[in-house]
Structure formats: C-alpha cells, structure tokens
C-alpha cells in the first residue's frame, strides 16, 4: 500500500473526524476505525464516482 501525504482544509478534517467519532460511538473499536482508513475509503469512493 502506498503512503501519500495530502493537505486538506480544516472543514474536510473536521468532517472526517466527525465520521470517525460517530463510528466509534456506534461501537467500532479503535483498531477497526481510524482517520487514515476513513480518508482512504472516502478517496476510493470519490474515484469510483469520478
């Protein structure tokens, strides 16, 4: 898996953080949900739509 560094706006950062926090409140364990994993999932979904 490639490692990529990207710059995102504070708004996007806050939205991704909110998704992660919501998933954790729903019962996801820390090892199951992460900022990096969620960001990757959103990027992949965006590319599929594109």
NUTOR-922662 format. One record per atom (N, C-alpha, C): chain; atom name; residue in one letter; x, y, z; residue number from 1. Coordinates in nm, 4 decimals, padded with zeros to 6 digits, always signed. Layout:
N
+---+----+---+----------+----------+----------+-----+
| c |  a | r |       px |       py |       pz |   k |
+---+----+---+----------+----------+----------+-----+
| A | CA | a |        X |        Y |        Z | NUM |
...
+---+----+---+----------+----------+----------+-----+
***
This chain:
50
+---+----+---+----------+----------+----------+-----+
| c |  a | r |       px |       py |       pz |   k |
+---+----+---+----------+----------+----------+-----+
| A |  N | x | +00.0848 | -00.1170 | +00.0000 |   1 |
| A | CA | x | +00.0000 | +00.0000 | +00.0000 |   1 |
| A |  C | x | +00.0894 | +00.1234 | +00.0000 |   1 |
| A |  N | x | +00.0597 | +00.2168 | -00.0870 |   2 |
| A | CA | x | +00.1395 | +00.3395 | -00.0973 |   2 |
| A |  C | x | +00.1035 | +00.4372 | +00.0140 |   2 |
| A |  N | x | +00.2023 | +00.5133 | +00.0558 |   3 |
| A | CA | x | +00.1798 | +00.6178 | +00.1559 |   3 |
| A |  C | x | +00.1795 | +00.7515 | +00.0836 |   3 |
| A |  N | x | +00.0759 | +00.8322 | +00.1084 |   4 |
| A | CA | x | +00.0606 | +00.9609 | +00.0413 |   4 |
| A |  C | x | +00.0330 | +01.0677 | +00.1460 |   4 |
| A |  N | x | +00.1020 | +01.1781 | +00.1352 |   5 |
| A | CA | x | +00.0753 | +01.2927 | +00.2225 |   5 |
| A |  C | x | -00.0055 | +01.3940 | +00.1436 |   5 |
| A |  N | x | -00.1163 | +01.4374 | +00.1994 |   6 |
| A | CA | x | -00.2006 | +01.5366 | +00.1322 |   6 |
| A |  C | x | -00.2377 | +01.6473 | +00.2297 |   6 |
| A |  N | x | -00.2647 | +01.7632 | +00.1749 |   7 |
| A | CA | x | -00.3143 | +01.8750 | +00.2543 |   7 |
| A |  C | x | -00.4645 | +01.8851 | +00.2323 |   7 |
| A |  N | x | -00.5388 | +01.8993 | +00.3413 |   8 |
| A | CA | x | -00.6838 | +01.9141 | +00.3328 |   8 |
| A |  C | x | -00.7247 | +02.0367 | +00.4133 |   8 |
| A |  N | x | -00.8403 | +02.0895 | +00.3819 |   9 |
| A | CA | x | -00.8892 | +02.2064 | +00.4549 |   9 |
| A |  C | x | -00.9327 | +02.1646 | +00.5955 |   9 |
| A |  N | x | -00.9425 | +02.2620 | +00.6825 |  10 |
| A | CA | x | -00.9893 | +02.2350 | +00.8186 |  10 |
| A |  C | x | -01.1310 | +02.1794 | +00.8168 |  10 |
| A |  N | x | -01.2123 | +02.2266 | +00.7235 |  11 |
| A | CA | x | -01.3503 | +02.1792 | +00.7128 |  11 |
| A |  C | x | -01.3542 | +02.0298 | +00.6801 |  11 |
| A |  N | x | -01.2729 | +01.9877 | +00.5849 |  12 |
| A | CA | x | -01.2676 | +01.8456 | +00.5484 |  12 |
| A |  C | x | -01.2149 | +01.7636 | +00.6658 |  12 |
| A |  N | x | -01.1136 | +01.8146 | +00.7333 |  13 |
| A | CA | x | -01.0581 | +01.7459 | +00.8506 |  13 |
| A |  C | x | -01.1659 | +01.7262 | +00.9564 |  13 |
| A |  N | x | -01.2430 | +01.8300 | +00.9821 |  14 |
| A | CA | x | -01.3495 | +01.8213 | +01.0825 |  14 |
| A |  C | x | -01.4563 | +01.7205 | +01.0423 |  14 |
| A |  N | x | -01.4895 | +01.7151 | +00.9143 |  15 |
| A | CA | x | -01.5912 | +01.6205 | +00.8678 |  15 |
| A |  C | x | -01.5436 | +01.4761 | +00.8801 |  15 |
| A |  N | x | -01.4192 | +01.4508 | +00.8457 |  16 |
| A | CA | x | -01.3653 | +01.3151 | +00.8585 |  16 |
| A |  C | x | -01.3586 | +01.2754 | +01.0054 |  16 |
| A |  N | x | -01.3153 | +01.3674 | +01.0900 |  17 |
| A | CA | x | -01.3095 | +01.3409 | +01.2337 |  17 |
| A |  C | x | -01.4487 | +01.3086 | +01.2876 |  17 |
| A |  N | x | -01.5505 | +01.3803 | +01.2411 |  18 |
| A | CA | x | -01.6878 | +01.3548 | +01.2848 |  18 |
| A |  C | x | -01.7334 | +01.2150 | +01.2439 |  18 |
| A |  N | x | -01.6966 | +01.1718 | +01.1236 |  19 |
| A | CA | x | -01.7319 | +01.0370 | +01.0778 |  19 |
| A |  C | x | -01.6667 | +00.9327 | +01.1679 |  19 |
| A |  N | x | -01.5383 | +00.9516 | +01.1975 |  20 |
| A | CA | x | -01.4651 | +00.8572 | +01.2830 |  20 |
| A |  C | x | -01.5281 | +00.8519 | +01.4217 |  20 |
| A |  N | x | -01.5573 | +00.9672 | +01.4795 |  21 |
| A | CA | x | -01.6174 | +00.9713 | +01.6130 |  21 |
| A |  C | x | -01.7542 | +00.9047 | +01.6143 |  21 |
| A |  N | x | -01.8342 | +00.9269 | +01.5094 |  22 |
| A | CA | x | -01.9666 | +00.8647 | +01.5015 |  22 |
| A |  C | x | -01.9548 | +00.7131 | +01.4962 |  22 |
| A |  N | x | -01.8620 | +00.6628 | +01.4152 |  23 |
| A | CA | x | -01.8427 | +00.5177 | +01.4053 |  23 |
| A |  C | x | -01.7993 | +00.4588 | +01.5391 |  23 |
| A |  N | x | -01.7137 | +00.5312 | +01.6123 |  24 |
| A | CA | x | -01.6696 | +00.4833 | +01.7438 |  24 |
| A |  C | x | -01.7856 | +00.4812 | +01.8420 |  24 |
| A |  N | x | -01.8731 | +00.5808 | +01.8357 |  25 |
| A | CA | x | -01.9905 | +00.5840 | +01.9226 |  25 |
| A |  C | x | -02.0857 | +00.4698 | +01.8899 |  25 |
| A |  N | x | -02.0841 | +00.4265 | +01.7643 |  26 |
| A | CA | x | -02.1694 | +00.3154 | +01.7219 |  26 |
| A |  C | x | -02.1111 | +00.1803 | +01.7609 |  26 |
| A |  N | x | -01.9911 | +00.1825 | +01.8198 |  27 |
| A | CA | x | -01.9340 | +00.0588 | +01.8695 |  27 |
| A |  C | x | -01.8098 | +00.0091 | +01.7995 |  27 |
| A |  N | x | -01.7617 | +00.0812 | +01.7001 |  28 |
| A | CA | x | -01.6394 | +00.0384 | +01.6314 |  28 |
| A |  C | x | -01.5208 | +00.0528 | +01.7258 |  28 |
| A |  N | x | -01.4330 | -00.0441 | +01.7237 |  29 |
| A | CA | x | -01.3134 | -00.0383 | +01.8081 |  29 |
| A |  C | x | -01.2085 | +00.0504 | +01.7432 |  29 |
| A |  N | x | -01.1167 | +00.1015 | +01.8249 |  30 |
| A | CA | x | -01.0120 | +00.1911 | +01.7750 |  30 |
| A |  C | x | -00.9315 | +00.1277 | +01.6627 |  30 |
| A |  N | x | -00.9062 | -00.0025 | +01.6721 |  31 |
| A | CA | x | -00.8266 | -00.0677 | +01.5675 |  31 |
| A |  C | x | -00.9078 | -00.0913 | +01.4401 |  31 |
| A |  N | x | -01.0409 | -00.0811 | +01.4489 |  32 |
| A | CA | x | -01.1261 | -00.1020 | +01.3321 |  32 |
| A |  C | x | -01.1524 | +00.0261 | +01.2537 |  32 |
| A |  N | x | -01.1403 | +00.1399 | +01.3194 |  33 |
| A | CA | x | -01.1709 | +00.2673 | +01.2538 |  33 |
| A |  C | x | -01.0598 | +00.3669 | +01.2841 |  33 |
| A |  N | x | -01.0131 | +00.4352 | +01.1817 |  34 |
| A | CA | x | -00.9070 | +00.5344 | +01.2006 |  34 |
| A |  C | x | -00.9269 | +00.6487 | +01.1018 |  34 |
| A |  N | x | -00.8622 | +00.7596 | +01.1287 |  35 |
| A | CA | x | -00.8683 | +00.8744 | +01.0380 |  35 |
| A |  C | x | -00.8123 | +00.8353 | +00.9018 |  35 |
| A |  N | x | -00.7001 | +00.7660 | +00.9021 |  36 |
| A | CA | x | -00.6354 | +00.7258 | +00.7776 |  36 |
| A |  C | x | -00.7243 | +00.6313 | +00.6965 |  36 |
| A |  N | x | -00.7797 | +00.5319 | +00.7620 |  37 |
| A | CA | x | -00.8653 | +00.4361 | +00.6929 |  37 |
| A |  C | x | -00.9911 | +00.4996 | +00.6371 |  37 |
| A |  N | x | -01.0496 | +00.5901 | +00.7146 |  38 |
| A | CA | x | -01.1697 | +00.6600 | +00.6694 |  38 |
| A |  C | x | -01.1379 | +00.7508 | +00.5513 |  38 |
| A |  N | x | -01.0244 | +00.8200 | +00.5578 |  39 |
| A | CA | x | -00.9822 | +00.9066 | +00.4470 |  39 |
| A |  C | x | -00.9612 | +00.8251 | +00.3201 |  39 |
| A |  N | x | -00.8975 | +00.7110 | +00.3338 |  40 |
| A | CA | x | -00.8730 | +00.6239 | +00.2194 |  40 |
| A |  C | x | -01.0044 | +00.5760 | +00.1583 |  40 |
| A |  N | x | -01.0996 | +00.5363 | +00.2435 |  41 |
| A | CA | x | -01.2295 | +00.4905 | +00.1963 |  41 |
| A |  C | x | -01.3004 | +00.6012 | +00.1182 |  41 |
| A |  N | x | -01.2981 | +00.7237 | +00.1711 |  42 |
| A | CA | x | -01.3641 | +00.8354 | +00.1038 |  42 |
| A |  C | x | -01.2978 | +00.8675 | -00.0299 |  42 |
| A |  N | x | -01.1667 | +00.8593 | -00.0353 |  43 |
| A | CA | x | -01.0939 | +00.8838 | -00.1601 |  43 |
| A |  C | x | -01.1298 | +00.7787 | -00.2650 |  43 |
| A |  N | x | -01.1334 | +00.6524 | -00.2242 |  44 |
| A | CA | x | -01.1689 | +00.5449 | -00.3167 |  44 |
| A |  C | x | -01.3117 | +00.5614 | -00.3682 |  44 |
| A |  N | x | -01.4044 | +00.5976 | -00.2796 |  45 |
| A | CA | x | -01.5430 | +00.6197 | -00.3224 |  45 |
| A |  C | x | -01.5514 | +00.7354 | -00.4219 |  45 |
| A |  N | x | -01.4770 | +00.8419 | -00.3951 |  46 |
| A | CA | x | -01.4754 | +00.9558 | -00.4862 |  46 |
| A |  C | x | -01.4227 | +00.9189 | -00.6236 |  46 |
| A |  N | x | -01.3199 | +00.8347 | -00.6276 |  47 |
| A | CA | x | -01.2642 | +00.7921 | -00.7559 |  47 |
| A |  C | x | -01.3614 | +00.7032 | -00.8328 |  47 |
| A |  N | x | -01.4379 | +00.6224 | -00.7621 |  48 |
| A | CA | x | -01.5372 | +00.5381 | -00.8299 |  48 |
| A |  C | x | -01.6455 | +00.6228 | -00.8945 |  48 |
| A |  N | x | -01.6868 | +00.7274 | -00.8249 |  49 |
| A | CA | x | -01.7909 | +00.8158 | -00.8775 |  49 |
| A |  C | x | -01.7379 | +00.8955 | -00.9957 |  49 |
| A |  N | x | -01.6112 | +00.9354 | -00.9871 |  50 |
| A | CA | x | -01.5493 | +01.0150 | -01.0920 |  50 |
| A |  C | x | -01.5430 | +00.9365 | -01.2209 |  50 |
+---+----+---+----------+----------+----------+-----+
***
